[in-house]
Amino acid sequence: MKVVGKGNGNLVKSDLVKKVPGAPRFFTPRAKTTYKRLGNILIEAGVLKSRHLPTLEILAQNYDQWQSAIMAINKANRKKAMSGYIQKFTTGATNISPEVTLKEKAEKQIFICLKRFGLDPKSEKELDAGNQLQLPFTLDDILSNKRAV
């Protein structure tokens, strides 16, 4: 570990994670894969610290929920156009489908988690010019499955 600063006269060592720990047992297989993939991306970028592991868990879980919601919306839309976005009740009333709500809430949590890692434009601007992260990937890389573990 490298020394990153001093506190009370004692050297404070970096708590950067070098290897992604196992995903929580209750995660779905897809969430476990996402957890490992995103963890490796964050380690490669040098931004994953041990105190961020709960945030990584939240990020992976919400990404899994987001994927599930998108798949359910697309499945419904293949049967009948726009039916994945709107639910129709027997009374004739309509509302946004639960999958759309789940997708929106998951997206919000994903962006909150990415902000904690300094991976949104505002967070990047708030960092010192000397401390700015030089990340080898973009937000699109994280949210896509293009990047291998």
C-alpha positions in Angstrom: 0.0 0.0 0.0 1.2 3.5 -0.7 1.3 6.3 1.7 -1.3 9.0 0.8 -1.1 11.4 3.7 -0.4 12.0 7.4 -2.9 11.9 10.3 -1.9 12.7 13.9 1.8 12.3 13.0 1.2 8.6 11.9 1.4 7.5 8.3 -2.0 6.7 6.8 -2.0 4.0 4.2 -4.2 3.8 1.2 -7.1 1.4 1.5 -7.3 0.7 -2.2 -8.7 -2.7 -3.0 -6.4 -4.9 -5.1 -8.8 -7.7 -5.7 -12.6 -7.8 -5.8 -13.9 -9.8 -2.9 -16.7 -12.3 -3.4 -20.1 -10.9 -4.1 -22.8 -11.3 -1.5 -24.4 -14.8 -1.5 -27.9 -13.4 -2.0 -27.0 -11.8 -5.3 -28.4 -13.3 -8.5 -25.8 -14.8 -10.8 -26.1 -11.8 -13.1 -25.6 -9.4 -10.2 -22.5 -11.4 -9.1 -21.0 -11.1 -12.5 -21.8 -7.4 -12.6 -20.2 -6.9 -9.2 -17.0 -8.6 -10.3 -16.9 -6.8 -13.6 -17.5 -3.3 -12.2 -15.2 -4.0 -9.3 -12.4 -4.9 -11.7 -13.0 -1.7 -13.7 -12.9 0.4 -10.6 -9.7 -1.3 -9.4 -8.1 -0.8 -12.8 -8.9 2.9 -12.5 -7.5 3.0 -9.0 -10.7 4.3 -7.3 -12.1 1.3 -5.4 -11.4 1.6 -1.7 -12.5 -0.9 0.9 -14.9 1.7 2.3 -16.6 1.8 -1.1 -17.4 -2.0 -1.2 -21.0 -1.4 0.1 -21.5 1.2 -2.7 -20.2 -1.4 -5.2 -22.8 -3.9 -3.9 -25.5 -1.3 -4.3 -24.3 -0.4 -7.8 -24.2 -4.0 -8.9 -27.6 -4.8 -7.4 -29.3 -1.8 -9.0 -27.6 -2.5 -12.4 -29.1 -6.0 -12.2 -32.6 -4.6 -11.4 -32.2 -2.1 -14.2 -31.4 -4.9 -16.7 -34.4 -7.0 -15.4 -36.7 -4.0 -15.9 -35.4 -3.3 -19.4 -35.8 -7.0 -20.4 -39.4 -7.0 -19.0 -40.3 -3.8 -20.8 -38.9 -5.1 -24.1 -40.6 -8.4 -23.7 -44.0 -6.7 -23.2 -43.4 -4.3 -26.1 -42.7 -7.3 -28.4 -46.1 -8.6 -27.7 -47.9 -5.3 -28.0 -46.4 -1.9 -28.8 -45.9 0.4 -25.7 -47.5 -2.2 -23.4 -44.2 -2.4 -21.5 -44.4 1.2 -20.5 -48.1 1.4 -19.5 -50.2 -1.0 -17.5 -54.0 -1.1 -18.1 -56.4 -2.0 -15.3 -59.7 -3.9 -15.8 -61.4 -0.6 -14.9 -59.8 1.0 -18.0 -57.5 3.1 -15.9 -53.9 3.3 -17.0 -50.6 4.0 -15.2 -46.9 3.7 -15.8 -45.8 0.0 -15.5 -44.0 -1.1 -12.4 -41.0 -2.0 -14.6 -40.7 1.6 -15.7 -40.7 2.7 -12.1 -38.1 0.1 -11.2 -35.9 1.1 -14.2 -36.1 4.8 -13.2 -35.3 4.2 -9.5 -32.4 1.8 -10.5 -31.0 4.5 -12.9 -31.1 7.1 -10.1 -29.2 4.8 -7.7 -26.7 3.9 -10.4 -25.9 7.5 -11.0 -25.6 8.2 -7.2 -23.2 5.3 -6.9 -21.1 6.4 -9.9 -20.9 9.9 -8.3 -19.4 8.3 -5.1 -16.6 7.0 -7.3 -16.1 10.4 -9.0 -17.4 9.0 -12.3 -19.9 11.8 -13.3 -19.0 15.1 -14.9 -19.8 17.2 -11.9 -17.7 15.1 -9.5 -14.8 15.2 -12.0 -15.0 19.0 -12.1 -15.0 19.2 -8.3 -11.7 17.3 -8.1 -8.4 19.2 -8.2 -6.7 19.4 -11.6 -3.8 17.4 -10.1 -6.1 14.8 -8.5 -8.5 14.3 -11.4 -9.0 10.7 -12.3 -7.7 9.7 -15.7 -10.1 6.8 -16.3 -9.5 4.4 -19.1 -13.2 4.0 -19.7 -16.4 6.0 -19.9 -19.8 5.9 -18.3 -21.1 4.1 -21.4 -18.5 1.3 -20.8 -19.7 0.8 -17.3 -23.4 0.6 -18.3 -22.8 -1.7 -21.3 -21.6 -5.3 -21.4 -18.8 -4.5 -23.8 -16.1 -4.5 -21.2 -15.0 -8.0 -20.2 -14.1 -9.0 -16.6 
